[in-house]
Amino acid sequence: MAPSADEKLLSRCGIYCGACYIYRAQRDGGEFLDHVAAWQKAPREKVRCHGCLGPLDVLWQNCRKCVVRSCLEAKGYGFCHECPCFEDGSCEKYERLSMFCAERGRRQIKGLGGSSALPRGVAQDIPDIQYLQCARPAGRLEGGA
């Protein structure tokens, strides 16, 4: 049986924040956190995020600057799937993000073969491919608000 996603970690655009290296490094608290902090040139205590729907003060610095987040706030939507531009495929911001995520997923998969991009032992702990690429959510999760 596939692991279930924590609904609180679904982002506004549909990315699963629980698969994010910042989120995972914070929870690891060990070697992976040290690796990510060095890679991002950030102090260990700044490598933290509670997901896109979490409080602003605990969002990773890149998530605070998210163009999708600011677009949704400006339009008054909570999630991309609520916007007509998302439905008709005309949202440039979402499409750029989707391409970025797909490329990041491909790079991570290539790295599973022993690349130095990830510390040894982390590769087998990366979630299933479906979480490495941005997906178009069909709507709210069953049982969601």
C-alpha positions as CSV (number, residue, x, y, z in Angstrom):
1,M,0.0,0.0,0.0
2,A,1.3,3.5,-0.9
3,P,2.1,5.9,1.9
4,S,-0.6,8.5,2.4
5,A,0.2,12.2,1.9
6,D,-0.2,14.5,4.9
7,E,-2.8,17.0,3.7
8,K,-1.2,19.8,5.6
9,L,1.9,19.4,3.4
10,L,0.1,19.9,0.1
11,S,1.0,23.2,-1.3
12,R,-1.1,25.8,-2.9
13,C,0.2,24.8,-6.4
14,G,0.0,21.0,-5.8
15,I,3.6,20.2,-5.0
16,Y,3.9,17.9,-2.0
17,C,6.0,19.9,0.5
18,G,6.7,16.7,2.5
19,A,9.1,15.6,-0.3
20,C,11.0,18.9,-0.2
21,Y,14.7,18.7,0.8
22,I,14.3,21.6,3.2
23,Y,11.4,20.0,5.0
24,R,13.1,16.6,5.1
25,A,16.5,18.1,6.3
26,Q,14.8,20.0,9.1
27,R,13.2,16.8,10.3
28,D,16.4,14.8,9.9
29,G,18.3,17.1,12.1
30,G,21.6,15.2,11.3
31,E,23.9,14.7,8.4
32,F,21.4,15.6,5.8
33,L,20.6,18.9,7.6
34,D,24.3,19.7,7.7
35,H,24.6,18.9,3.9
36,V,21.6,21.1,3.0
37,A,22.7,24.0,5.2
38,A,26.2,24.0,3.6
39,W,24.7,23.6,0.1
40,Q,22.3,26.5,0.7
41,K,24.9,28.6,2.5
42,A,22.4,29.0,5.4
43,P,22.8,28.4,9.2
44,R,21.3,25.1,10.3
45,E,18.6,26.9,12.3
46,K,17.4,28.7,9.1
47,V,16.9,25.4,7.2
48,R,13.3,25.0,8.1
49,C,9.8,25.0,6.6
50,H,6.4,23.8,7.7
51,G,5.1,23.7,4.1
52,C,3.5,26.4,2.0
53,L,0.3,26.5,4.1
54,G,2.3,26.9,7.3
55,P,3.0,30.2,9.1
56,L,5.0,32.7,7.1
57,D,7.7,33.0,9.7
58,V,8.6,29.3,9.3
59,L,8.6,29.2,5.5
60,W,11.9,28.5,3.7
61,Q,13.3,31.8,2.2
62,N,12.5,30.6,-1.4
63,C,8.9,29.7,-0.5
64,R,8.3,33.2,1.0
65,K,9.2,34.6,-2.5
66,C,7.1,32.1,-4.4
67,V,5.5,33.8,-7.5
68,V,2.6,31.3,-7.4
69,R,1.9,32.2,-3.8
70,S,1.9,35.9,-4.4
71,C,-0.3,35.4,-7.6
72,L,-2.9,33.4,-5.7
73,E,-3.0,36.0,-2.9
74,A,-3.4,38.9,-5.4
75,K,-6.2,37.0,-7.1
76,G,-7.9,35.9,-3.9
77,Y,-7.5,32.2,-4.5
78,G,-6.3,29.6,-2.0
79,F,-5.0,27.1,-4.6
80,C,-4.1,27.0,-8.2
81,H,-6.9,24.7,-9.2
82,E,-9.4,27.4,-8.2
83,C,-8.1,29.8,-10.9
84,P,-9.6,29.7,-14.4
85,C,-6.0,30.2,-15.9
86,F,-5.0,26.9,-14.3
87,E,-8.1,25.1,-15.7
88,D,-7.5,26.3,-19.2
89,G,-3.7,25.8,-19.1
90,S,-2.9,29.5,-19.7
91,C,-1.1,30.1,-16.4
92,E,2.5,30.9,-17.3
93,K,3.7,30.9,-13.6
94,Y,2.3,27.5,-13.0
95,E,3.7,26.1,-16.2
96,R,7.2,27.4,-15.4
97,L,7.0,25.9,-11.9
98,S,5.8,22.6,-13.4
99,M,8.8,22.5,-15.8
100,F,11.2,23.4,-13.0
101,C,9.8,20.6,-10.8
102,A,9.9,18.1,-13.6
103,E,13.6,18.9,-14.3
104,R,14.4,18.8,-10.6
105,G,12.7,15.3,-10.4
106,R,14.8,14.1,-13.3
107,R,18.0,15.4,-11.7
108,Q,17.1,13.7,-8.4
109,I,16.4,10.4,-10.2
110,K,19.7,10.5,-12.0
111,G,21.3,11.2,-8.6
112,L,20.0,8.0,-7.2
113,G,22.8,6.1,-8.9
114,G,25.4,7.5,-6.4
115,S,25.7,11.1,-7.4
116,S,27.4,13.4,-4.9
117,A,24.3,15.6,-5.0
118,L,22.8,13.7,-2.0
119,P,24.6,12.2,0.9
120,R,25.0,8.4,0.9
121,G,21.9,6.6,2.3
122,V,19.5,9.4,1.5
123,A,18.8,8.3,-2.1
124,Q,16.7,5.2,-1.2
125,D,14.7,7.4,1.2
126,I,13.4,9.7,-1.6
127,P,9.7,9.4,-2.1
128,D,8.0,7.8,-5.1
129,I,8.4,9.6,-8.5
130,Q,4.9,11.0,-8.2
131,Y,6.2,13.4,-5.5
132,L,9.2,14.6,-7.4
133,Q,7.2,16.3,-10.1
134,C,4.5,19.0,-9.9
135,A,1.1,17.6,-10.6
136,R,-2.2,19.2,-11.5
137,P,-4.5,18.5,-8.6
138,A,-8.0,17.4,-9.7
139,G,-9.5,19.2,-6.7
140,R,-9.5,18.9,-3.0
141,L,-8.6,15.6,-1.3
142,E,-11.4,13.4,-0.2
143,G,-12.3,14.5,3.3
144,G,-10.4,17.8,2.9
145,A,-11.9,21.1,3.7
